[in-house]
Amino acid sequence: MENLVQDLSTRSKRVLEMVRYNRPAQLGALAVYLLLWFLFSTGLTTVWVAVGAGLGWLVGQSEKRSQD
């Protein structure tokens, strides 16, 4: 049992390090989270939050490109 806990701990640390320093992994995790949230929640509020989050991301990307 102790080996199982250590193995899970080691694997989770590796995944967290990969997500922390890998931009595509961060965006992928965010996309999966938002997709699952959108699929399993109901109501018009969810649609507006998703649209707002998407627009915020687009604005952030355009500002980042204009600064480069």
N, C-alpha and C positions, 0 to 999 in steps of 0.2 A: 504494500500500500504506500509505503514511504517513497519507493522508487517511482510509482505512478504520479505522486504529487510533485516530486522533483522534475520528472519528465514534462509534465504539464506546465510547470512554472518556467522551465527553460524554453519550451516552445512558445509560450505566451510572451516572454521577454524578447525572443527573436522577432516575433510578429510585430510587437510594439516598436522595436528599433527600426524594422523595415518601413513601417508606416510613418514613423517620426521623421525620417530623413529622405524618403522617396516620394517626390511630388505626385507621380502617376498613381502610386498606391493610395495616397491621401485622397485624391480626387475619385478614385475607384471606390474607396470605402464610403465616401460621402454620397456618391451616386447610388450605391446599393442601399444605404440607409434611407435616402430620400425616396427611392423607388418603393422599398418595403413600406415606408410610412404612408406614402400615397396610396398604395394598393390596399392596405389594411385599415385605413381611416376613412371616415365618411363625412360628407358635408361640403358645402360650398367654401367654408373657411379654409379647408385643406387646399383647395384649388388656388385660392388667393394667396395663401402662404407660399405654395410652390411657385407660383408666377412671380411673386415678390422676391423670393430667394434666387430664382433664375435671373431676374433683371438686376438684382444686386451683384450677382456674380459677373454678369456681362459688363456692368459699369466698372467694377473693379478691374476686370481684364483690360478694358479700353483705357482706363487711367494708367495702368501699369505699362501698357504699350506706348502711351504718349510720353511717359517719363524716360523711356529707354532711348 
